[in-house]
């Protein structure tokens, strides 16, 4: 998706924002140190997964589906300022039945906002099959009066081309809904063993639909690269991530006085912030 838009286009997503945060400009260290709550984090360790931001990247949002109307609002600002850009607004199949999603669809269509609503359908939400959770499982049709596209979310090139078309369409005609048919190999969280699906299903997807392996095979088949080149790329990536992970664990945590900082922009020099007790009057800075 990123390869089909520009840095002036906007992106907003749910709370699994780590990949987007990196692609939109945050370093690997900035992402990992934010997860460990350390000073090198992109929000100085104060935010975690739900509070990673970069220019024209609006996070990471923890409330299921809440980013969808926000994405429509971002698109409204782009339209109001007459910018030739769109907002990619991503949500999961678990959020597809949220009422606020349909409210956002409605106003976006009425005002022909340059927004692309993207449902990342991994088939299981937080742990319930989409077939058990949704009366209609063709999530790309949910826009009703908004056109929809289904795309294989495990095909890198298909997603790129779909996004390219969607941006072109949205700038001319207004909103569009995309359903990206994707998959997650692991449970929703470490406490989810994902016993609601057959292990053979997971193995089949890994072997036949894995997006990285399939792109690698395409590149090799078309002789656009070599095994050695790909191994060197992977080695460099692993080295970069390992170094960032080590620093993210070794970095210090923020001191307690940081709790009172970055509350408001440009506070007066003598401003104090009250703590939980009246006796706590802490100095604040931007």
C-alpha positions as CSV (number, residue, x, y, z in Angstrom):
1,X,0.0,0.0,0.0
2,X,2.7,2.4,0.9
3,X,4.4,1.9,-2.5
4,X,1.2,3.1,-4.2
5,X,0.8,6.4,-2.2
6,X,3.0,9.3,-1.2
7,X,4.2,10.6,2.1
8,X,1.6,13.4,1.7
9,X,-1.2,10.8,1.8
10,X,-2.5,10.0,5.2
11,X,-2.9,6.6,7.0
12,X,-4.8,5.7,10.2
13,X,-5.1,2.2,11.5
14,X,-6.0,0.1,14.6
15,X,-3.6,-0.8,17.4
16,X,-1.4,-3.3,15.5
17,X,0.4,-0.3,14.0
18,X,4.1,-1.4,14.2
19,X,4.6,-2.2,10.5
20,X,2.9,1.0,9.4
21,X,4.8,3.1,11.9
22,X,8.1,1.8,10.5
23,X,7.0,2.3,6.8
24,X,5.8,5.8,7.6
25,X,9.1,6.9,9.0
26,X,9.7,5.7,12.6
27,X,12.9,3.8,13.1
28,X,13.0,0.1,14.2
29,X,14.4,1.3,17.5
30,X,11.7,3.9,17.8
31,X,9.1,1.2,17.5
32,X,10.7,-1.5,19.7
33,X,11.7,0.9,22.4
34,X,8.2,2.2,22.6
35,X,7.0,-1.3,23.2
36,X,9.5,-1.7,26.1
37,X,8.6,1.7,27.5
38,X,12.1,3.1,27.1
39,X,13.4,6.6,26.4
40,X,14.3,5.8,22.8
41,X,10.7,5.0,21.9
42,X,9.0,7.2,19.4
43,X,6.7,8.6,22.2
44,X,9.5,8.3,24.8
45,X,8.0,5.1,26.0
46,X,4.8,6.7,27.1
47,X,2.4,5.4,24.5
48,X,3.1,1.8,23.5
49,X,1.5,0.2,20.5
50,X,-1.5,2.5,20.4
51,X,0.4,5.7,20.3
52,X,2.9,5.6,17.5
53,X,2.7,8.6,15.2
54,X,4.6,10.0,12.3
55,X,4.0,12.8,9.7
56,X,0.6,11.9,8.1
57,X,0.4,8.7,10.1
58,X,-2.3,9.0,12.8
59,X,-1.6,5.9,14.7
60,X,-2.5,3.3,16.3
61,X,-6.0,3.5,17.9
62,X,-7.2,1.2,20.7
63,X,-10.9,1.4,20.5
64,X,-12.3,-1.1,18.0
65,X,-13.4,0.7,14.8
66,X,-12.9,4.2,16.3
67,X,-10.3,5.0,13.7
68,X,-12.8,4.8,10.9
69,X,-14.7,8.1,11.5
70,X,-11.4,9.7,12.4
71,X,-10.1,8.6,8.9
72,X,-13.2,10.2,7.3
73,X,-12.3,13.4,9.3
74,X,-8.7,13.4,8.0
75,X,-10.1,13.0,4.5
76,X,-12.4,16.0,5.1
77,X,-9.4,18.1,6.1
78,X,-7.5,17.0,2.9
79,X,-10.6,17.9,0.8
80,X,-11.1,21.2,2.7
81,X,-7.5,22.3,2.0
82,X,-7.8,21.1,-1.6
83,X,-4.9,18.8,-1.3
84,X,-4.5,16.0,-4.0
85,X,-4.3,13.3,-1.3
86,X,-6.3,10.5,0.2
87,X,-6.5,8.9,3.6
88,X,-6.1,5.1,4.0
89,X,-8.4,4.1,6.8
90,X,-7.7,0.5,8.0
91,X,-9.8,-1.7,10.3
92,X,-10.2,-5.4,10.8
93,X,-13.1,-7.8,10.2
94,X,-13.8,-7.7,13.9
95,X,-14.6,-4.0,13.6
96,X,-16.6,-4.4,10.4
97,X,-20.0,-4.6,12.3
98,X,-19.4,-1.4,14.3
99,X,-22.1,1.2,14.0
100,X,-19.6,4.0,13.7
101,X,-18.1,2.4,10.6
102,X,-21.4,2.8,8.7
103,X,-21.9,6.4,10.0
104,X,-18.5,7.2,8.6
105,X,-19.4,5.5,5.3
106,X,-22.5,7.6,5.0
107,X,-21.0,11.0,5.6
108,X,-18.0,10.2,3.4
109,X,-20.3,9.3,0.5
110,X,-22.5,12.4,1.1
111,X,-19.5,14.7,0.9
112,X,-17.4,12.6,-1.6
113,X,-14.5,12.5,0.7
114,X,-11.1,11.2,-0.6
115,X,-11.0,8.2,1.8
116,X,-10.3,4.6,1.2
117,X,-11.8,2.3,3.8
118,X,-9.7,-0.9,4.0
119,X,-11.0,-3.9,5.9
120,X,-8.1,-6.3,6.7
121,X,-10.0,-9.5,7.0
122,X,-7.9,-12.2,8.7
123,X,-11.0,-14.4,9.0
124,X,-11.0,-14.7,12.8
125,X,-11.2,-11.2,14.4
126,X,-10.0,-11.6,18.0
127,X,-10.9,-15.2,18.0
128,X,-14.3,-15.7,16.3
129,X,-14.7,-16.8,12.7
130,X,-16.1,-14.1,10.4
131,X,-18.7,-16.7,9.4
132,X,-20.0,-16.8,12.9
133,X,-19.7,-13.0,13.5
134,X,-21.1,-11.5,10.3
135,X,-24.4,-12.2,8.5
136,X,-22.7,-11.0,5.3
137,X,-19.1,-12.2,4.9
138,X,-18.5,-10.2,1.6
139,X,-17.1,-7.3,3.6
140,X,-16.2,-5.4,0.4
141,X,-19.9,-5.0,-0.3
142,X,-20.7,-3.4,3.1
143,X,-20.4,0.1,1.7
144,X,-23.7,-0.4,0.0
145,X,-23.8,2.9,-1.9
146,X,-19.9,3.0,-1.9
147,X,-18.2,0.7,-4.5
148,X,-16.1,-2.1,-3.1
149,X,-13.2,-4.2,-4.2
150,X,-12.0,-7.6,-3.0
151,X,-8.2,-8.1,-3.2
152,X,-5.9,-11.0,-2.1
153,X,-4.2,-9.3,0.8
154,X,-1.4,-12.0,0.7
155,X,-0.4,-10.9,-2.8
156,X,2.0,-7.9,-2.6
157,X,1.6,-6.8,-6.2
158,X,-2.1,-7.2,-6.2
159,X,-2.4,-5.0,-3.1
160,X,-0.1,-2.4,-4.6
161,X,-2.1,-2.2,-7.8
162,X,-5.4,-2.2,-6.0
163,X,-4.2,0.7,-3.8
164,X,-3.0,2.7,-6.8
165,X,-6.4,2.3,-8.5
166,X,-8.2,3.2,-5.3
167,X,-6.3,6.4,-4.8
168,X,-7.0,7.5,-8.3
169,X,-10.7,6.7,-7.9
170,X,-11.1,8.3,-4.5
171,X,-9.6,11.6,-5.7
172,X,-12.2,11.8,-8.5
173,X,-15.3,10.1,-7.1
174,X,-15.0,9.9,-3.3
175,X,-14.9,6.9,-1.0
176,X,-14.1,3.3,-1.8
177,X,-14.2,0.1,0.3
178,X,-11.4,-2.5,0.0
179,X,-11.5,-5.9,1.6
180,X,-8.0,-7.3,1.9
181,X,-8.3,-11.1,2.4
182,X,-5.4,-11.9,4.7
183,X,-4.5,-14.3,7.5
184,X,-2.7,-14.4,10.9
185,X,-0.5,-17.3,11.8
186,X,-0.7,-16.8,15.5
187,X,-3.4,-16.2,18.1
188,X,-4.8,-12.7,18.7
189,X,-2.4,-12.4,21.7
190,X,0.0,-14.5,23.7
191,X,-2.9,-15.7,25.8
192,X,-4.8,-17.0,22.7
193,X,-3.7,-20.5,21.6
194,X,-6.0,-20.2,18.5
195,X,-7.6,-23.6,19.1
196,X,-10.7,-22.4,17.1
197,X,-9.0,-23.4,13.8
198,X,-7.4,-26.5,12.4
199,X,-3.5,-26.4,12.5
200,X,-3.6,-27.9,9.0
201,X,-5.3,-24.7,7.9
202,X,-2.4,-22.6,9.2
203,X,0.2,-24.8,7.7
204,X,-1.6,-24.7,4.3
205,X,-1.6,-20.9,4.3
206,X,2.1,-20.8,5.3
207,X,3.0,-23.1,2.5
208,X,0.8,-21.7,-0.3
209,X,-0.1,-18.1,0.5
210,X,2.7,-16.6,2.5
211,X,3.2,-13.1,0.9
212,X,7.0,-12.9,1.5
213,X,7.8,-16.3,0.2
214,X,5.5,-15.9,-2.8
215,X,7.1,-12.5,-3.7
216,X,10.6,-14.0,-3.3
217,X,9.7,-16.9,-5.6
218,X,8.3,-14.4,-8.2
219,X,11.5,-12.4,-8.1
220,X,13.7,-15.5,-8.5
221,X,11.5,-17.0,-11.3
222,X,11.7,-13.7,-13.3
223,X,15.4,-13.5,-12.6
224,X,15.0,-10.1,-11.0
225,X,17.3,-11.1,-8.1
226,X,19.4,-14.0,-6.8
227,X,19.3,-16.1,-3.7
228,X,22.5,-14.5,-2.5
229,X,21.1,-11.0,-2.8
230,X,18.0,-11.9,-0.9
231,X,20.1,-13.6,1.8
232,X,22.2,-10.5,2.2
233,X,19.1,-8.3,2.5
234,X,17.6,-10.6,5.2
235,X,21.0,-10.8,7.0
236,X,21.1,-6.9,7.1
237,X,17.5,-6.7,8.3
238,X,18.1,-9.2,11.1
239,X,21.2,-7.4,12.2
240,X,19.4,-4.1,12.3
241,X,16.4,-5.5,14.3
242,X,18.6,-7.4,16.7
243,X,20.7,-4.3,17.5
244,X,17.5,-2.2,18.0
245,X,16.0,-4.9,20.2
246,X,19.0,-5.0,22.4
247,X,19.1,-1.3,22.8
248,X,15.3,-1.2,23.4
249,X,15.8,-3.6,26.4
250,X,18.9,-1.9,27.7
251,X,17.7,1.7,27.5
252,X,16.6,3.4,30.8
253,X,12.9,3.8,31.6
254,X,11.6,7.4,32.0
255,X,12.0,9.0,35.4
256,X,8.8,9.8,37.2
257,X,9.0,13.5,36.6
258,X,8.4,12.7,32.9
259,X,4.8,12.0,33.8
260,X,4.2,15.8,34.1
261,X,5.9,16.7,30.8
262,X,4.5,17.1,27.3
263,X,1.0,17.7,28.6
264,X,0.4,20.9,26.7
265,X,2.3,22.7,23.9
266,X,4.5,25.6,25.0
267,X,3.4,25.8,28.7
268,X,4.2,29.0,30.7
269,X,7.6,28.9,32.3
270,X,6.1,28.9,35.8
271,X,3.3,26.4,35.1
272,X,2.9,23.6,37.7
273,X,0.8,20.4,37.4
274,X,-1.0,18.9,40.4
275,X,-0.4,15.2,41.1
276,X,-2.7,12.8,42.8
277,X,-2.2,14.7,46.0
278,X,-2.5,18.4,46.5
279,X,1.0,18.5,47.9
280,X,2.4,17.4,44.5
281,X,3.0,20.5,42.3
282,X,5.3,19.4,39.5
283,X,7.0,21.6,37.0
284,X,6.0,20.9,33.3
285,X,7.8,21.4,30.0
286,X,6.8,20.8,26.4
